Amino acid sequence: MALLARAPRPLLFGWATASRTMATSPKKAVDFFYDVLSPYSWLGFEILCRYRNIWNIDLRLRPVFLGGIMKESGNKAPALLPRRGVYMNNDIMRMAKFCQVPLQLPKDFMGTVIEKGSLSAMRFITAVDLTQPQFVEAVSRELWMRIWSRDEDITQPENILTAAGKAGLSSDQCKKLLEMGSSPEVKNRLKATTDEVLKYGAFGLPCSVIHVNDKPQLLFGSDRLELLGNLLGEKWLGPVPTASKL
């Protein structure tokens, strides 16, 4: 019994040492490029948000336009390839359960992803990023919840405003941000960020970019985060890290 009582002490000491190391070491930048039209982006987003205070990283959320990436890279949406589309529908639900993200496929998948798109939503998030960056995470999550959990629209202004309001923005802030969405400043910023990730080699989303030995490395997909941790010298604790694992 005495041995059992003493056993946790080295683990606590090790964690305390790791915490002091994190406090003194400069944080490593992780740029996470995403579009709320991408369900896999939602998975990667939630996992990285969970690790933000566990790994010694500076997580930088970078909204981009998936449609522009697909066009410039010559890629095709998985839903347009029958076999791949069927596999993806099954895979995304397995991954959502594994990652503990409340994702449900919309009834009209093709209409939601291919026809409606996400340009207005991503311009709105970009406007938030320019003026109220502290709300980017919450606004992005609310838009994902609409499209990928409740099968609700994210293209109409009133629906974007509803999501922004749930994220904590005031009515006046929401209206100003919606107006900003059509401004050259927002359009140019969204295009510039999209061009940036294309230069890194993006062909889809999500993409995480880190700099190792002063060289950028792009990792595609929400299933490359264990590798991302390894490249950063951090410990992977699964998609849902808990205190017991620490």
GIQUISUL-V216282 format. One line per field, one symbol per residue. psi: psi as a letter, one per 40 degrees, with the letter a starting at -180 (. if undefined). burial: # if it has 24 or more other ideal C-beta (glycine too) atoms within 12 Angstrom, else .. A space follows every 50 residues. Layout:
psi=???
burial=???
//
This chain:
psi=dddddededdddddddddddddddiiihhhhhhiheehdddddddddddd ededigighhhghihdddddddeeiihddehdddddddddddddddddef hghhhidgddddddddaedddddddddddddgdeeddddddddddddede fiiediddddddddddeeiidddddddddddeidddddddddddddddde eieaiihhhihhfehhhhhhieeedddddddefihhfieghiddd.
burial=.....................#.....#.##################### ##.####.############..#...###........##.##..##..#. #.####..#..##..#################..###############. .####...######..#.#...##..##.##....##.###.##.###.# .#########......######.###.##.##.#.#..#.#.....
//
